[in-house]
Amino acid sequence: MTRKKSLPYDEWLNRTLKLDNEKIRVTNYQLHSSEEIQDYYDIKISNNHILSFAIDEWMIIADQKTKHSSVL
């Protein structure tokens, strides 16, 4: 089972990076990434501006009694 979590790009970028030059480098990297990468991350672009992207979502189910866990 594959689940993706969509993130608003500007919100994520400002939360993740503080320096403007780093933000520009990351944005340019994503804007110029291959079609395959843009498809995988479901990068949404409008007027050369990234609107959102999606990452793999992980969930863990743990049973505290038996201390077993599994990843979904």
C-alpha positions, 0 to 999 in steps of 0.5 A, a space after each residue: 500500500 502506497 500513501 502520499 502526503 501532499 505539502 504546500 511548497 512555500 510553507 514547507 520551504 520556509 519551515 525547513 530552510 532559513 537562508 534565502 540562498 538555500 531556498 533558491 537552490 532547493 527550488 531551482 533543483 526541484 524546478 529543473 528535476 527530471 520528469 520522472 522525479 517530478 512525477 514521483 513527488 507529484 510536484 505541482 507547478 504554475 507559472 514557474 512556481 512550485 505550489 505543492 509536492 508529495 512525499 511517501 507517508 509512513 505509519 507504524 503500528 505498535 503493540 506495547 504488550 508484545 513490543 512488536 511493530 509493523 510498518 504499513 
